[in-house]
């Protein structure tokens, strides 16, 4: 276990260094000038001398390697800079918006689990029945429907026609219902099909037939053997698709005006807020890495064969 953790720490160091360099380079090469955005040249009359003075003060006249070195040095000191748009420290701004994004993500995952586990399990247990056909049709339709379109339908249905749920902002539990439903239903279709396929493979394994021969009940066989055996592929896909989930959170936060990190970074992109964009990319990279590390470590519990392979490799 210690060797695995040390290898993971080395991987995260190289990974973060690469992410920081690529994000810094792409942001600096993107069109637009943050100095002109800060000065609001469309609304105020500013001279070229004022523009150049601010550009010099912010370090934009330095060569790109020097700018990256200065930013990397600040990062080592845990200084992510100050947001151009809010005038507050980047980490403070991001941490203030993080709870809203965490709530939305957890709500979407809860909806996904509530939909995917029953439908995928019933579809596998009653293969070829109307339950199986219905769940497969729903999963195909769900995969084909864009999340923003589904969100617009839910806004029109529950916000306009019925008027019983809020459609914008973050004001209590009810404000979380529609965004969570939109994102959770959008991602659940993938896991319904994946869980069905994985369960069908598990139910056809030799250990399931052996458990039936020993007289174990079907419920015990399903939950303690087949279901557990089918989880590693599902968790693997979840780790791989985490980036898509983060992108979906951004879209949903903008659609429902939910004040999370996703909406914050979209506003930062419009305002050319470089420190805030770089801080967001770095935090999301760390989140993705930690989740994938947790996925790798969970295999040791869900798949005992990996423990045996690791012990044999260390001998």
BELQUI-V181714 format. One record per residue. N is the residue number from 1. RES is the residue in one small letter. SS is DSSP state (helix for helix, strand for strand, loop for the rest). Layout:
n: {N | N}
res: {RES | RES}
ss: {SS | SS}
This chain:
n: {1 | 2 | 3 | 4 | 5 | 6 | 7 | 8 | 9 | 10 | 11 | 12 | 13 | 14 | 15 | 16 | 17 | 18 | 19 | 20 | 21 | 22 | 23 | 24 | 25 | 26 | 27 | 28 | 29 | 30 | 31 | 32 | 33 | 34 | 35 | 36 | 37 | 38 | 39 | 40 | 41 | 42 | 43 | 44 | 45 | 46 | 47 | 48 | 49 | 50 | 51 | 52 | 53 | 54 | 55 | 56 | 57 | 58 | 59 | 60 | 61 | 62 | 63 | 64 | 65 | 66 | 67 | 68 | 69 | 70 | 71 | 72 | 73 | 74 | 75 | 76 | 77 | 78 | 79 | 80 | 81 | 82 | 83 | 84 | 85 | 86 | 87 | 88 | 89 | 90 | 91 | 92 | 93 | 94 | 95 | 96 | 97 | 98 | 99 | 100 | 101 | 102 | 103 | 104 | 105 | 106 | 107 | 108 | 109 | 110 | 111 | 112 | 113 | 114 | 115 | 116 | 117 | 118 | 119 | 120 | 121 | 122 | 123 | 124 | 125 | 126 | 127 | 128 | 129 | 130 | 131 | 132 | 133 | 134 | 135 | 136 | 137 | 138 | 139 | 140 | 141 | 142 | 143 | 144 | 145 | 146 | 147 | 148 | 149 | 150 | 151 | 152 | 153 | 154 | 155 | 156 | 157 | 158 | 159 | 160 | 161 | 162 | 163 | 164 | 165 | 166 | 167 | 168 | 169 | 170 | 171 | 172 | 173 | 174 | 175 | 176 | 177 | 178 | 179 | 180 | 181 | 182 | 183 | 184 | 185 | 186 | 187 | 188 | 189 | 190 | 191 | 192 | 193 | 194 | 195 | 196 | 197 | 198 | 199 | 200 | 201 | 202 | 203 | 204 | 205 | 206 | 207 | 208 | 209 | 210 | 211 | 212 | 213 | 214 | 215 | 216 | 217 | 218 | 219 | 220 | 221 | 222 | 223 | 224 | 225 | 226 | 227 | 228 | 229 | 230 | 231 | 232 | 233 | 234 | 235 | 236 | 237 | 238 | 239 | 240 | 241 | 242 | 243 | 244 | 245 | 246 | 247 | 248 | 249 | 250 | 251 | 252 | 253 | 254 | 255 | 256 | 257 | 258 | 259 | 260 | 261 | 262 | 263 | 264 | 265 | 266 | 267 | 268 | 269 | 270 | 271 | 272 | 273 | 274 | 275 | 276 | 277 | 278 | 279 | 280 | 281 | 282 | 283 | 284 | 285 | 286 | 287 | 288 | 289 | 290 | 291 | 292 | 293 | 294 | 295 | 296 | 297 | 298 | 299 | 300 | 301 | 302 | 303 | 304 | 305 | 306 | 307 | 308 | 309 | 310 | 311 | 312 | 313 | 314 | 315}
res: {x | x | x | x | x | x | x | x | x | x | x | x | x | x | x | x | x | x | x | x | x | x | x | x | x | x | x | x | x | x | x | x | x | x | x | x | x | x | x | x | x | x | x | x | x | x | x | x | x | x | x | x | x | x | x | x | x | x | x | x | x | x | x | x | x | x | x | x | x | x | x | x | x | x | x | x | x | x | x | x | x | x | x | x | x | x | x | x | x | x | x | x | x | x | x | x | x | x | x | x | x | x | x | x | x | x | x | x | x | x | x | x | x | x | x | x | x | x | x | x | x | x | x | x | x | x | x | x | x | x | x | x | x | x | x | x | x | x | x | x | x | x | x | x | x | x | x | x | x | x | x | x | x | x | x | x | x | x | x | x | x | x | x | x | x | x | x | x | x | x | x | x | x | x | x | x | x | x | x | x | x | x | x | x | x | x | x | x | x | x | x | x | x | x | x | x | x | x | x | x | x | x | x | x | x | x | x | x | x | x | x | x | x | x | x | x | x | x | x | x | x | x | x | x | x | x | x | x | x | x | x | x | x | x | x | x | x | x | x | x | x | x | x | x | x | x | x | x | x | x | x | x | x | x | x | x | x | x | x | x | x | x | x | x | x | x | x | x | x | x | x | x | x | x | x | x | x | x | x | x | x | x | x | x | x | x | x | x | x | x | x | x | x | x | x | x | x | x | x | x | x | x | x | x | x | x | x | x | x | x | x | x | x | x | x}
ss: {loop | helix | helix | helix | helix | helix | helix | helix | helix | helix | helix | helix | helix | helix | helix | helix | helix | helix | helix | helix | helix | helix | helix | helix | helix | helix | helix | helix | helix | loop | loop | loop | loop | helix | helix | helix | helix | helix | helix | loop | loop | loop | loop | loop | loop | loop | loop | helix | helix | helix | helix | helix | helix | helix | helix | helix | helix | loop | loop | loop | loop | loop | loop | helix | helix | helix | helix | helix | helix | helix | helix | helix | helix | helix | helix | helix | loop | loop | loop | loop | loop | strand | loop | loop | loop | loop | loop | loop | strand | helix | helix | helix | helix | helix | helix | helix | helix | helix | helix | helix | helix | helix | helix | helix | helix | helix | helix | helix | helix | helix | helix | helix | helix | helix | helix | helix | helix | helix | helix | helix | helix | helix | helix | helix | helix | loop | loop | loop | loop | helix | helix | helix | helix | helix | helix | helix | helix | helix | helix | helix | helix | helix | helix | helix | loop | loop | helix | helix | helix | helix | helix | helix | helix | helix | helix | helix | helix | helix | helix | helix | helix | loop | loop | loop | loop | loop | loop | loop | loop | loop | loop | loop | loop | helix | helix | helix | helix | helix | helix | helix | helix | helix | helix | helix | helix | helix | helix | helix | helix | helix | helix | helix | helix | helix | helix | helix | helix | helix | helix | helix | helix | helix | helix | loop | loop | helix | helix | helix | helix | helix | helix | helix | helix | loop | loop | loop | loop | helix | helix | helix | helix | helix | helix | helix | helix | helix | helix | helix | helix | helix | helix | helix | helix | helix | helix | helix | helix | helix | helix | helix | loop | helix | helix | helix | helix | helix | helix | helix | helix | helix | helix | helix | helix | helix | helix | loop | loop | loop | loop | loop | helix | helix | helix | helix | helix | helix | helix | helix | helix | helix | loop | loop | loop | helix | helix | helix | helix | helix | helix | helix | helix | helix | helix | helix | helix | helix | helix | helix | helix | helix | helix | helix | helix | helix | helix | helix | helix | helix | helix | helix | helix | helix | loop | helix | helix | helix | helix | helix | helix | helix | helix | helix | helix | helix | loop}
